[in-house]
Amino acid sequence: MTTLNVVLGVLFIIGALLFLVPGALATAGKLPGNNIIGLRLPEVRKNESTWVTAHRVVGPFALLAGVAMAIGAAFAFIAQGWVWIAPAVALIAAIAAFAVGGNYGTNAAKLADAALNQPDEPAEPEPAPEVNLDALRRAAGKADGEA
């Protein structure tokens, strides 16, 4: 084990913790609103229910990213030669998982915000257009007679 293995392994462990702890809190709906960790969208920060909903969507993806980083840490400590591909793939997987989670969380926040902004009263249905049934019957009769 070289110094590079130890340094990268420790960095991967720190990264795993940075994904796992907030991911677990977000999945449980216990991540408090703050300016440091979480989605930074105006829709998310409007009210607490939107914050919780959006972060419950992001949470599992953050957990997946944390697990990928932990796997990368395990391989970083023992990596030599071609095995260095494993921590690199784990890092790419963590970034991809977190990016996808952020995208889903953003969409969830926008949908939750739109649902909160909709009026509770149902819209009145538009009146149906009046139809001249005699004219319709004459037209149908002409069409049947021509065929």
N, C-alpha and C positions, 0 to 999 in steps of 0.2 A: 504494500500500500504506500503510495507516494503522497507528497504534500498536496498535489493537485487533486488526488482522490478525496482527501479529507476536506479540503476547502470546498470543492464542488458538492460533496455529500452534505456538508453542513448548510450550504446555501440552498440546496434542494429541500432539506428538512425545514429550514426557515420558510421557504416558499410554500411547502405543504401546510405548515401551520397557519400561514397567512390566508390560505384558501379554506382550510378545514374549519377553523374556529368561526369566522364570519358565515361560512356556508351552513354550518350546523345551526347557528343562531337564526339565520335567515329562513332556513327550512322550517324551523320550529315557530317562526313568527315572532321571535324575541329580539331581533336586531333593532336596537333603538335608532331613531332618526338622528343622523349626524351629518357633518360636512366632509368627513374623511372617507368612510367606508360605505359603499352602496351606490346605487344608481343616482346619477346627477342629472335629473330631468325636471323641468318645471312641473310636469304632471305628477311625478312621484312625490314631490314636496308639498303639494297642495293640501293633502290631508293624510292622516295616519292610516286609514283603511287602504288607500291606494299604495302607500309605502309598504305595508305588510303584504298585500296581494302581490305586488311586483317582486318583492324579495323572496316570497315563498316560491315563485317561479324560478328565480335565479339560483336559489339555495342549492338544489340538487346538482346543478351544473358546477357550482363552486366546489361542492364535495367531490365530484368527479375529477375536477382539476387538482384538488388536494391529494386525492388517491394517486393520480398520475405522477404528481411531484414526489410523493412518498416512494413509489416504485422507482422513479428516476434516482432518488437518493440511495436506495438499496443497491442499484446497479453502479452508481457513481463511486461508492466506496470500494467496489471490487473490479472496476473497469480497467481493462488493458486491451490494447489493440482494437479489434473489431467490436468489442463489447461496449465501447464508447458510443456506439450507435443507439443503444438502449436509453441512456439518459437524454440524448438529443431527441429521440422519438417521444419520450415521456414529456419533455418540455413542450414540444410542438402540440402534443395531445392536450396538455393542460391549457395552453393558450387557446387552442381551438374550442375546447369545452367551455371555457370562460367567455369567449366571444359569442358563441351560440347562445349561452345562457343570458348574456347581456342583451342580445337581440330579442329573445323571447320575453325577457323581463320588461324591455321597453315597450313591446307590443301589448303586453298584459297591462302595463301602466296606462297606456293610451286608451285601451278598451275600458278599463275600470274608471278612468276619468270621464270618458264619454258617457258611460252608464250613470255616473253620479250627476252629470249635467243635464240629463234628459228630464223633461217635465214628467211629473207623476200622472197628470191627467191624460187620458187617451185622446188623440185628435178626433174631431168629429168627422165621420165619413162624408165624403162628397156625395151629393145627391146624384142618383143615376140619371143619365140623360133620358128624356122622353122619346119614345119610339112610336111612330105612326104605324100601328099594326095593319091597318087597311092597305097602306101603300106597300108594306112588306108582303102581305098576302098576294096582292096583284103582281108584284115583281116575281114572287115564287111561282105563281100560276103561269106567267108568261114564260119563265125559264123552263118549266115542265112542259108547256105546250110546244116549245121550239125544239126540244130534245127528241 
